[in-house]
Amino acid sequence: MKLVDSHCHLDRLDLSPYDNQFENFIASTVEEGLEHMLCVSIDLEAWPAMQTLIAPFENISTSVGVHPNECDGEDPTVERLIELAENNPKVVAIGETGLDYFRSEGDLTWQQARFRRHIQAAIKLNKPLIIHTREARDDTLRILKEEGAEKVGGVLHCFTEDWKMAEEAIDMNFYISFSGIVTFNSAKQIQDVARRIPADRFLIETDSPYLAPVPFRGKPNYPTYVGKVAEFIAKLREESYENIVNQSNENFYRLFPAKKPATSI
């Protein structure tokens, strides 16, 4: 089976198991059946180095955006986001962007304004959005609606909310992505969403190097662990592992204009 990791941060991996060589890591992903990875941007300061790192590899696509919790770096304009996306053929999405009221405190209108700019850029570029949302459910949905985000759709990544929010997001042309959190014993709400979600509306991800799935919980996470997420969801939905992998891959390539390998299963 060929796997896709729909959300990871390759420039932040612990490469010590690979002799600190990114090329060795890539070779291991090929050996373990990883077909494609989407390396997601969280700030613009690290973005140039990230692009240099992934540039030689056809099986990696990327995004451009600034995470809602990033406070000290460049806060991009709509024009800046468009400039970076248009000049890099690997960019398939805008984000990750969104709202996070768990880690940030005080007046968060700046976070909402940044979120709106990302949506506006995505619409002008006709590229999907990668959404991060934590303890900001109502404002996330409201701003997506107000800015017309359904025109481009996207994904609510590393989903941690309930079925009601998932339904509202799906109605706005969004997908729901499950990370290693879905494998945690305490994640009953997320597991309920994974059981109920339509087959054509889910993705799987690692969010590596964060949030490693069981049985690696608490350790550094890697894109090669995405199969553990697929295995767990297959059991939840009482479907075959192959069916979950094939369906999530199909959904990924439908959402993101990444080049699908001719050998894809």
C-alpha positions in Angstrom: 0.0 0.0 0.0 1.1 3.5 -0.8 0.5 6.0 1.9 0.1 9.8 1.9 0.8 12.1 4.9 -1.5 15.0 4.3 0.2 17.3 7.0 3.7 17.2 8.4 6.6 19.6 9.2 9.6 18.0 7.6 12.0 20.8 8.5 11.4 20.2 12.2 12.0 16.4 12.3 14.6 14.8 14.6 16.9 13.3 12.0 19.3 11.7 14.5 18.0 8.2 13.6 19.0 8.9 10.0 22.5 10.1 10.7 21.1 13.7 10.6 20.7 13.4 6.8 17.4 14.4 5.2 18.2 12.2 2.2 18.4 9.1 4.4 15.1 10.0 5.9 13.5 10.3 2.5 15.0 6.9 1.4 13.3 5.4 4.5 9.9 6.8 3.6 10.2 5.2 0.1 11.1 1.9 1.6 8.2 2.1 4.0 5.6 2.9 1.3 5.1 6.6 1.8 4.1 8.0 -1.6 3.6 11.7 -0.9 4.0 14.2 1.9 2.5 17.7 2.3 5.1 19.8 4.2 3.1 22.6 5.9 4.3 26.1 6.6 3.9 27.7 10.0 6.0 30.8 9.7 7.8 32.8 7.0 11.2 33.0 8.7 11.8 29.3 8.2 10.0 29.1 4.9 13.0 29.7 2.5 15.1 27.0 4.2 12.2 24.6 4.2 11.7 25.1 0.5 15.4 24.5 -0.2 15.2 21.3 1.9 12.3 19.8 0.0 13.0 21.2 -3.5 14.8 18.1 -4.9 12.0 15.7 -4.0 8.9 15.2 -6.3 7.0 13.4 -3.6 6.8 16.4 -1.4 4.4 19.4 -1.8 4.1 22.4 0.4 2.0 25.3 1.6 2.6 28.9 2.6 1.1 30.5 5.7 1.6 31.7 9.3 0.3 29.7 12.2 -2.1 31.6 14.5 0.2 31.3 17.5 3.2 32.8 15.7 3.6 36.2 17.2 7.2 37.4 16.6 7.8 36.9 12.9 6.4 38.4 9.7 2.6 38.9 9.7 1.9 38.6 5.9 -0.3 40.7 3.8 -2.6 39.1 1.2 -0.2 40.3 -1.5 2.8 38.6 0.3 1.1 35.3 0.5 0.1 35.4 -3.1 3.6 36.4 -4.1 5.2 33.4 -2.4 2.5 30.9 -3.6 2.7 32.0 -7.2 6.5 31.8 -7.4 6.7 28.2 -6.1 5.1 25.4 -8.1 5.2 23.1 -5.1 2.7 25.2 -3.2 -0.7 23.5 -3.2 -2.4 25.2 -0.3 -2.5 28.3 1.9 -1.9 27.7 5.6 -1.7 26.5 8.2 -3.9 29.3 9.3 -6.8 29.7 11.6 -7.5 30.5 15.3 -6.0 29.1 18.5 -7.6 30.5 21.7 -5.9 27.8 23.8 -2.3 29.0 23.5 -3.0 32.8 22.9 -4.6 35.1 25.4 -5.9 38.7 25.5 -7.3 40.6 22.6 -7.1 38.2 19.6 -8.5 40.4 16.9 -5.0 40.3 15.3 -5.3 36.5 15.0 -8.7 36.9 13.4 -7.4 39.5 10.9 -4.5 37.3 9.9 -6.9 34.4 9.4 -9.1 36.6 7.1 -6.0 37.6 5.0 -5.1 33.9 4.5 -8.6 33.1 3.3 -8.6 36.1 1.0 -5.3 35.0 -0.5 -6.5 31.5 -1.0 -9.6 32.7 -2.8 -7.5 34.9 -5.1 -5.1 32.0 -5.8 -7.9 29.4 -6.0 -6.0 27.2 -3.6 -7.5 25.2 -0.6 -6.9 26.2 3.0 -5.2 24.3 5.8 -7.1 25.3 9.0 -5.8 25.0 12.5 -8.5 25.6 15.1 -8.4 25.1 18.9 -11.0 26.3 21.4 -12.2 28.8 18.7 -15.0 26.8 17.1 -17.6 29.6 16.7 -15.2 32.2 15.5 -13.5 29.8 13.1 -16.8 28.8 11.4 -18.1 32.4 11.4 -15.0 33.8 9.7 -14.9 31.0 7.2 -18.5 31.8 6.3 -18.0 35.6 6.3 -15.0 35.4 4.0 -16.6 32.9 1.5 -14.1 30.2 2.2 -16.4 27.6 0.7 -15.2 28.9 -2.7 -11.9 27.1 -2.3 -12.6 24.7 0.6 -9.7 23.0 2.4 -9.2 20.9 5.4 -9.6 21.2 9.2 -6.4 19.5 10.1 -5.6 17.5 13.3 -9.3 17.6 14.1 -10.2 17.7 17.8 -13.8 18.9 17.8 -17.2 17.2 17.7 -19.4 15.9 14.9 -21.5 19.1 14.8 -18.5 21.2 13.9 -17.4 18.5 11.4 -20.8 18.7 9.7 -20.7 22.4 9.5 -17.2 22.4 8.0 -18.2 19.7 5.4 -21.2 21.8 4.4 -18.6 24.6 3.6 -16.6 22.3 1.3 -14.0 21.3 3.9 -12.4 18.0 4.6 -11.6 16.6 8.1 -8.1 15.3 8.8 -7.3 12.9 11.6 -3.9 12.8 13.3 -2.4 10.4 15.9 -4.7 12.0 18.5 -7.5 9.8 17.2 -5.6 6.7 18.5 -5.5 8.1 22.1 -7.8 6.3 24.6 -9.2 9.7 25.7 -10.1 10.8 22.2 -13.7 9.5 22.2 -15.2 12.6 20.6 -12.7 12.5 17.7 -13.2 8.8 17.3 -17.0 9.4 17.0 -16.3 11.8 14.2 -14.0 9.3 12.5 -16.7 6.7 12.5 -19.4 9.0 11.2 -17.6 11.0 8.5 -18.5 10.4 4.9 -15.9 8.3 3.1 -15.1 11.1 0.6 -14.4 13.7 3.3 -11.6 12.5 5.5 -7.8 12.7 5.3 -5.1 11.2 7.5 -1.9 12.9 8.8 0.8 12.8 11.3 1.4 16.5 12.1 5.0 15.2 12.7 7.2 15.7 14.6 4.2 16.3 17.0 1.5 14.0 18.4 2.8 10.6 17.6 0.1 7.9 17.4 -0.1 4.9 19.7 2.2 2.9 20.2 4.7 5.8 19.7 2.9 8.3 21.8 5.2 10.6 23.7 8.1 10.0 21.2 9.1 12.0 18.2 6.7 11.5 15.3 7.5 10.7 11.7 5.5 10.7 8.5 6.1 6.9 8.3 3.7 6.5 11.3 0.7 7.7 9.2 -0.1 4.0 8.6 -0.9 3.7 12.4 -3.6 6.3 12.0 -5.0 4.5 9.0 -5.0 1.2 10.9 -6.9 2.7 13.9 -9.5 4.4 11.7 -10.0 1.1 9.8 -10.9 -0.6 13.0 -13.2 2.2 14.1 -15.1 2.1 10.9 -14.9 -1.7 10.6 -13.3 -1.4 7.2 -10.1 -2.8 5.7 -6.8 -1.0 6.1 -6.5 -1.0 2.3 -9.9 0.7 1.9 -9.0 3.5 4.4 -5.6 4.1 2.7 -7.0 4.1 -0.8 -9.9 6.4 0.2 -7.8 8.9 2.1 -5.3 9.0 -0.8 -8.1 9.6 -3.3 -9.4 12.4 -1.1 -6.0 14.0 -0.8 -5.4 14.2 -4.5 -8.9 15.5 -5.1 -8.3 18.3 -2.6 -4.7 19.3 -3.3 -3.3 19.6 -6.9 -0.3 17.5 -6.1 1.1 15.4 -8.8 -0.2 11.8 -8.3 2.5 9.2 -9.1 1.6 6.9 -12.0 2.4 3.9 -9.8 -0.1 5.0 -7.1 -2.3 2.2 -5.8 
